Amino acid sequence: MTTTTLSLDDLTPEDAELTYTRTVDRALVHRDSLGEVFLTDLRPLGDTCYAAAAQLPRSHAYYGDHLLRPSAYDPVLLLEACRQSCLAGAHEFYGVPADHKFILTHLRIQLTRLERIAVGTAPCALSMRVTVVAHRRREGRTTGLDYEIGLFVGRIEIGTASVGLRFKSPSDYVELRLKNRGGMPLPSSGTHEDSTPTTAVDPYLVGRTNPRNVVLADAETNDDTARAVLRIPGDHPSMFDHPQDHLPGMVIAEAARQIALLTALEARGMSPSKTLPTALSVVFSQFGELEKTTVITSQVGEERQAPAADEDVYYTQGGTVELDPAAAESAGRLPVRVVADQDGETLCVLSLTLSRVGLRS
């Protein structure tokens, strides 16, 4: 009888015997509300690799508010689960202190098995194989981690993701932010009031039913392009689970998803009820300020490499999905390029791929 020994590379997160009975401590994932915690377990697999589990809710006021039929789990929800796995892992396995500030540098997700994220009769048990591919240290302290993540449902890999984080002590973070702001005091989303007169986009145009989940206003479309202003829902219980002194990266990602759906509808007639983002990639080049107007622009049929990283800013190259626009459209996939800027300066460039539900991705 021959016994086969699995190498570390052969192990899936399921081999770590992950549990889904309760969520982790909300402090590990930097959430105030228990209802915004999706991570349920962490288990080490090796020196630079660990497994993580998350239970995805079938119903959620934000992540579940979509026109998509048949219903599928929100790719931004999967990305949030990945982000939580990285936050918790930094604390649990790399000794990042609980009071340190986490700076999001890049995000990427690509889904390949859409049938595995259909909403069924039970919550989705998502497992993740999280690998640290870059570990930054200074004077013995962890100052940054870049992660590559395999996403699994059962033993089936449904996609991949990437997250970059940098860590700052409270005093170093305040010093950095004050420098960014020319010494102006830090604001708070908890007290920030957007006084700019705007007209919110109708929810159905961006695949939503609840107006509260719409983050675009004053939208204009022209052929293959669109332009809108970002609404800052500082009291939103999911996008702003706790007060922030800047625009969260996940809010900008949500704005990119919404303007991509709007542009695809207006330019290509792709209904939000049959269109799902199956890839998203973004590199953040600077903080988005709450007081400034954030302009979101998009162009369909474009897929460009994000700008290269610079050693003097806090981000890394996240990469994009390379697509031939004509071939992608014929296969039911539409590349969209989105830019977020303030005062003419780019905050980030995002690349998305929208896929028609029902077609093979």
C-alpha positions, 0 to 999 in steps of 0.5 A: 500500500502506497501512502501519499504525503501532501506537500504544503502547495497541495493543501487547500484551506479545507485541509486546515479544518476551518470552522464557521461556528462563530465570527472572530473578534471584531477588533481583529478586522477593525469593525465596530458592528458584529453584523459587518464581521464575516471572518470566522477562523484563521489557521496557520499552514506554513511560515508565510501561508495561512487559511481563513474562513468566512461565512457570506450572508445570503441577505445583507442591507448593503452587500445583498442589495442588487438587481442581479438575477439569478442572485449571486454573492457580491464580488465586493463582499468577497473582496471585503472577506479577503481584506478582513482575512489580511487584517486579522492575519497581520495581528495574529501571525505578524505581531502588528499591534492592535492600535496601529493604523492600516493603510490599504495600498492595492486590491485585486479580485478575479472570479473564474467559477461564477456558478459557485457564488450563486446564492442558494439555500444556505450561507456560503462557506468561503475559505481562503488560502492567504500567502504573504508574498512581500513582508516589509520590516523596519527595526524588527517591526512589520511595516507592510504585507502584500498578500495573494489569496486563493478563494475556495468554495469546498475544494473548488477554487473560484478565483484569486485576490490580492491585497496590500497593507502598510502599518503605522503607529497612531503617532506616525499615522497622524504625522503622515496625514497632517503632512498630506493635509498641509497641517489642517486638522483631520476630519471625521466622516462621523461629523462630515456633512456634504454641502455640495448640491447633487442629484443622486443617480437612480438606483436601478441604473447602477444595479441597486434597489435602495437609494441609500446604497448609491454613491454616485451623483450628477452623472453624465454619459457620452458614448463610451464614457461617463462622469459622476461625483462621489457621494460620501455616505458618512452615516452608512453602516457598512461603508462607514462602519466606524468614523474615518478621516479619509475616503475608504478604499472600499468606498472608491471601489464601490463607486467604480463598480457603480459607474462601470455598470452605468457606463455599460448600460448606457454604452452597450445596453448591458442590463445591471440585472444581468451583469456582474463584475468578475474582475477588479484591480486598483492601486491607491496612490494617495489618500482621498480627502472628505472635504474635497469633491471626488470625480469618478470617470469611466471608459468602457472597452479599455484595459490599461496597466495601472501606473507603476509604484513609487518608493516615496508613496504608500502603495504597490503595483497590484497589476491588472487583467490583460484583455483584448477589448474586442475579443472580451466583448464578443465573449460577453465580457466588457473591460472598463477603466475608472479614474478617481481624482480630486482637484485634478490629481489622481487618487487611483486608477481601477480596471474592471471586467463586467461579465454577462450572467449566463455566459461562461466567464 
